[in-house]
Amino acid sequence: MKPFIDSITSFVTALPPLLQLLLGIFTTVGFIRLFMFLVDFIEDRREGKR
């Protein structure tokens, strides 16, 4: 797992600052959308929808 994280870190640090910012924004938005999808999925399962 450590080499995987190190490769991602070296890739991101090699990017220019603006691309690092955009990558961070898109990653954050992606995590938020994934979280919202999971909450909706769990909510639908509790209500009995499929």
N, CA, C and O atoms as a MOPAC input file, in Angstrom:
PM7 MOZYME 1SCF
protein

 N      0.82200 1    -1.19400 1     0.00000 1
 C      0.00000 1     0.00000 1     0.00000 1
 C      0.86600 1     1.25800 1     0.00000 1
 O      0.51700 1     2.26300 1    -0.62000 1
 N      1.97900 1     1.19300 1     0.68900 1
 C      2.87600 1     2.35300 1     0.76800 1
 C      3.41300 1     2.76000 1    -0.60500 1
 O      3.43100 1     3.95600 1    -0.89800 1
 N      3.85700 1     1.82300 1    -1.47400 1
 C      4.33900 1     2.24200 1    -2.80400 1
 C      3.23300 1     2.89300 1    -3.64400 1
 O      3.50600 1     3.79600 1    -4.43500 1
 N      1.99500 1     2.44100 1    -3.47400 1
 C      0.87500 1     3.01800 1    -4.20800 1
 C      0.65500 1     4.47200 1    -3.80100 1
 O      0.47300 1     5.34000 1    -4.65600 1
 N      0.67200 1     4.73300 1    -2.51000 1
 C      0.48300 1     6.09500 1    -2.00600 1
 C      1.65900 1     6.98200 1    -2.41200 1
 O      1.47100 1     8.14600 1    -2.76600 1
 N      2.86800 1     6.42900 1    -2.36100 1
 C      4.05200 1     7.19100 1    -2.77600 1
 C      4.00100 1     7.55400 1    -4.26100 1
 O      4.40800 1     8.65000 1    -4.64400 1
 N      3.50300 1     6.64100 1    -5.09700 1
 C      3.41300 1     6.93900 1    -6.52900 1
 C      2.37900 1     8.02400 1    -6.79300 1
 O      2.59800 1     8.88700 1    -7.64300 1
 N      1.26100 1     7.99800 1    -6.08400 1
 C      0.25300 1     9.04900 1    -6.23800 1
 C      0.80800 1    10.38700 1    -5.76300 1
 O      0.60400 1    11.41400 1    -6.41000 1
 N      1.50900 1    10.37300 1    -4.63600 1
 C      2.09000 1    11.60300 1    -4.10200 1
 C      3.11600 1    12.19400 1    -5.06400 1
 O      3.12700 1    13.40500 1    -5.28600 1
 N      3.96700 1    11.36400 1    -5.63000 1
 C      4.98200 1    11.87300 1    -6.56000 1
 C      4.33200 1    12.39000 1    -7.83700 1
 O      4.81100 1    13.36000 1    -8.42400 1
 N      3.23700 1    11.75100 1    -8.27800 1
 C      2.52700 1    12.23200 1    -9.46500 1
 C      1.91100 1    13.61000 1    -9.21500 1
 O      2.01600 1    14.50500 1   -10.05400 1
 N      1.27400 1    13.77000 1    -8.06400 1
 C      0.60100 1    15.03900 1    -7.76400 1
 C      1.61600 1    16.15500 1    -7.54900 1
 O      1.39400 1    17.27800 1    -8.00200 1
 N      2.71700 1    15.87300 1    -6.87200 1
 C      3.71200 1    16.92200 1    -6.63600 1
 C      4.42200 1    17.32900 1    -7.93000 1
 O      4.98600 1    18.42000 1    -8.00400 1
 N      4.40200 1    16.46500 1    -8.95200 1
 C      5.02200 1    16.81800 1   -10.23000 1
 C      4.13100 1    17.74200 1   -11.05200 1
 O      4.60200 1    18.36400 1   -12.00500 1
 N      2.85600 1    17.84300 1   -10.70000 1
 C      1.94000 1    18.70400 1   -11.44500 1
 C      2.14800 1    20.16800 1   -11.08200 1
 O      2.60100 1    20.48300 1    -9.98200 1
 N      1.81300 1    21.06400 1   -12.01200 1
 C      1.83800 1    22.49400 1   -11.68200 1
 C      0.77500 1    22.82400 1   -10.62800 1
 O     -0.19700 1    22.08200 1   -10.48400 1
 N      0.94600 1    23.91800 1    -9.89700 1
 C      0.02000 1    24.23500 1    -8.79900 1
 C     -1.44300 1    24.35000 1    -9.21000 1
 O     -2.32500 1    23.93000 1    -8.46100 1
 N     -1.71800 1    24.91300 1   -10.38800 1
 C     -3.11700 1    25.05100 1   -10.80700 1
 C     -3.74900 1    23.69100 1   -11.05400 1
 O     -4.90800 1    23.47600 1   -10.70100 1
 N     -3.01100 1    22.77700 1   -11.65100 1
 C     -3.54200 1    21.43300 1   -11.87500 1
 C     -3.71200 1    20.67900 1   -10.55400 1
 O     -4.63600 1    19.87800 1   -10.41100 1
 N     -2.82700 1    20.93200 1    -9.59300 1
 C     -3.00500 1    20.33500 1    -8.26700 1
 C     -4.30200 1    20.82400 1    -7.63300 1
 O     -5.03000 1    20.04500 1    -7.01900 1
 N     -4.59000 1    22.12100 1    -7.78400 1
 C     -5.81800 1    22.69400 1    -7.24300 1
 C     -7.03700 1    22.08000 1    -7.90900 1
 O     -7.98700 1    21.68600 1    -7.23200 1
 N     -7.01300 1    21.99500 1    -9.23600 1
 C     -8.14900 1    21.40900 1    -9.95300 1
 C     -8.34100 1    19.93300 1    -9.60100 1
 O     -9.47200 1    19.47200 1    -9.44700 1
 N     -7.24700 1    19.20200 1    -9.47500 1
 C     -7.34300 1    17.79900 1    -9.08800 1
 C     -7.95500 1    17.65800 1    -7.70300 1
 O     -8.77800 1    16.77100 1    -7.47300 1
 N     -7.55900 1    18.52300 1    -6.78400 1
 C     -8.13400 1    18.49600 1    -5.44300 1
 C     -9.61000 1    18.82600 1    -5.43300 1
 O    -10.38500 1    18.20100 1    -4.71000 1
 N    -10.00900 1    19.81900 1    -6.24300 1
 C    -11.42900 1    20.19200 1    -6.30700 1
 C    -12.25400 1    19.03900 1    -6.86900 1
 O    -13.28100 1    18.67200 1    -6.29800 1
 N    -11.80700 1    18.46500 1    -7.98900 1
 C    -12.56400 1    17.37900 1    -8.60400 1
 C    -12.59900 1    16.13600 1    -7.72000 1
 O    -13.60700 1    15.43000 1    -7.69200 1
 N    -11.52400 1    15.85900 1    -7.00600 1
 C    -11.50400 1    14.72100 1    -6.09400 1
 C    -12.47900 1    14.93600 1    -4.94700 1
 O    -13.19600 1    14.01500 1    -4.55900 1
 N    -12.50900 1    16.14700 1    -4.40500 1
 C    -13.42700 1    16.45600 1    -3.31500 1
 C    -14.86700 1    16.35200 1    -3.77600 1
 O    -15.70100 1    15.77800 1    -3.07700 1
 N    -15.16700 1    16.89900 1    -4.93800 1
 C    -16.53700 1    16.81700 1    -5.47200 1
 C    -16.91300 1    15.36000 1    -5.72600 1
 O    -18.05200 1    14.96300 1    -5.47800 1
 N    -15.97200 1    14.56400 1    -6.21500 1
 C    -16.24000 1    13.14600 1    -6.44200 1
 C    -16.55300 1    12.40800 1    -5.16200 1
 O    -17.46800 1    11.58500 1    -5.13500 1
 N    -15.80500 1    12.68600 1    -4.08700 1
 C    -16.08100 1    12.03500 1    -2.80600 1
 C    -17.43000 1    12.45900 1    -2.25300 1
 O    -18.15600 1    11.64100 1    -1.68800 1
 N    -17.77000 1    13.72900 1    -2.41000 1
 C    -19.06600 1    14.20500 1    -1.91900 1
 C    -20.20100 1    13.53900 1    -2.68800 1
 O    -21.19700 1    13.13000 1    -2.09100 1
 N    -20.05700 1    13.42700 1    -4.02200 1
 C    -21.10800 1    12.77600 1    -4.81900 1
 C    -21.21500 1    11.30000 1    -4.47100 1
 O    -22.32100 1    10.75900 1    -4.42700 1
 N    -20.09300 1    10.63800 1    -4.22400 1
 C    -20.12000 1     9.23400 1    -3.83400 1
 C    -20.82300 1     9.06800 1    -2.49400 1
 O    -21.62000 1     8.14600 1    -2.31900 1
 N    -20.53200 1     9.95100 1    -1.55200 1
 C    -21.17800 1     9.90900 1    -0.24900 1
 C    -22.68600 1    10.13300 1    -0.38600 1
 O    -23.47200 1     9.43900 1     0.25900 1
 N    -23.09500 1    11.09100 1    -1.21600 1
 C    -24.51400 1    11.35800 1    -1.42400 1
 C    -25.20000 1    10.16300 1    -2.06700 1
 O    -26.33200 1     9.83400 1    -1.71300 1
 N    -24.52200 1     9.50700 1    -3.01200 1
 C    -25.08400 1     8.31800 1    -3.64600 1
 C    -25.27900 1     7.19700 1    -2.62700 1
 O    -26.31100 1     6.52600 1    -2.62600 1
 N    -24.28800 1     6.99700 1    -1.76300 1
 C    -24.40800 1     5.94800 1    -0.75100 1
 C    -25.53300 1     6.24300 1     0.23300 1
 O    -26.26300 1     5.33000 1     0.62000 1
 N    -25.68800 1     7.49900 1     0.64400 1
 C    -26.75900 1     7.85600 1     1.56800 1
 C    -28.11100 1     7.63500 1     0.90600 1
 O    -29.01800 1     7.09200 1     1.53700 1
 N    -28.26800 1     8.04400 1    -0.35500 1
 C    -29.53000 1     7.81700 1    -1.06500 1
 C    -29.81800 1     6.33200 1    -1.21200 1
 O    -30.96300 1     5.90200 1    -1.06600 1
 N    -28.78800 1     5.54800 1    -1.50000 1
 C    -28.96500 1     4.11000 1    -1.66400 1
 C    -29.44600 1     3.47700 1    -0.35400 1
 O    -30.37700 1     2.67100 1    -0.35600 1
 N    -28.81200 1     3.84100 1     0.75900 1
 C    -29.20700 1     3.28800 1     2.05500 1
 C    -30.61500 1     3.75100 1     2.41700 1
 O    -31.40400 1     2.97200 1     2.95200 1
 N    -30.93400 1     5.00600 1     2.13100 1
 C    -32.26200 1     5.52900 1     2.41500 1
 C    -33.32800 1     4.78400 1     1.61700 1
 O    -34.37900 1     4.44100 1     2.15900 1
 N    -33.07000 1     4.53200 1     0.34300 1
 C    -34.02200 1     3.80100 1    -0.49300 1
 C    -34.19900 1     2.37300 1    -0.00100 1
 O    -35.30600 1     1.83700 1    -0.05700 1
 N    -33.13600 1     1.74900 1     0.47700 1
 C    -33.24800 1     0.36800 1     0.97300 1
 C    -34.09500 1     0.31500 1     2.23700 1
 O    -34.84200 1    -0.64000 1     2.44900 1
 N    -33.98000 1     1.34600 1     3.08000 1
 C    -34.76500 1     1.37700 1     4.32000 1
 C    -36.24100 1     1.60800 1     4.03600 1
 O    -37.09400 1     1.12700 1     4.78200 1
 N    -36.55800 1     2.34200 1     2.96100 1
 C    -37.94700 1     2.61600 1     2.62100 1
 C    -38.56700 1     1.46300 1     1.83000 1
 O    -39.78000 1     1.44400 1     1.62300 1
 N    -37.77200 1     0.52500 1     1.39700 1
 C    -38.27300 1    -0.63100 1     0.68300 1
 C    -38.29400 1    -0.46000 1    -0.82900 1
 O    -38.81300 1    -1.32700 1    -1.53200 1
 N    -37.74900 1     0.62700 1    -1.34200 1
 C    -37.68300 1     0.80700 1    -2.79900 1
 C    -36.54300 1    -0.00700 1    -3.37000 1
 O    -35.59000 1    -0.35400 1    -2.67200 1
 N    -36.65800 1    -0.30300 1    -4.64200 1
 C    -35.56700 1    -1.02600 1    -5.28500 1
 C    -35.20500 1    -0.41100 1    -6.57900 1
 O    -34.30000 1    -0.89400 1    -7.26000 1

